[in-house]
């Protein structure tokens, strides 16, 4: 199993192929539907974004409430296709990497290939286990969105599978 660290620039991801399994360590951001909507609205208005998208890793996740003594609550992936309407614009603005569950639309897979991005999936139904990979969590933006706020996470050995690689190849057979 490969180990990689953020930031994930093109040089780090260009050797990854659909189906590769790896462990990710470093900084990632959570963001779901409402955060994506706000990010794209800000881009369309040429407003300053609350996080740097260039080479960022966005994890489609809305963690549960943090139990006492823990870093974060259960933090499993949400269905990635819910972000498909927003993804091509975010990729065009420098987003490189996404993590979620499930397949992506042809439009998103094409945008991933065009912008040399990458889409990872992680294990659904294992939110409590994945929370153990999170070493630090803090609100980065849109705190008023509650569980849909953008969180900045520091992760160690977060398990991933390459679902769509920078060449547009997909484990879902849609390439």
HUHU-V996584 format. One line per field, one symbol per residue. phi: phi as a letter, one per 20 degrees, with the letter a starting at -180 (. if undefined). burial: + if it has 9 or more other C-alpha atoms within 8 Angstrom, else -. Layout:
BEGIN
phi = ???
burial = ???
END
This chain:
BEGIN
phi = .fdccffdegffefeecgnfdbddcpecdeadgfffffffffffelefefceegmfdddfbcgfgffgndfbegbefdffffegfefgffffeogdcccabnfdffffgffffgelebcddcffmcgfffgfeeebbbfdalgfemfefededddclffbcfecefenfcfemdf
burial = --++-+++----++-++++++++++++++++++++++-++-++---------+-++++++++++-+----+++++++++++-++-+++-++--++++++++--+---++++++-++++++++++--++-++-+++++-+++++-+--+++++++++++++++++++-++++----
END
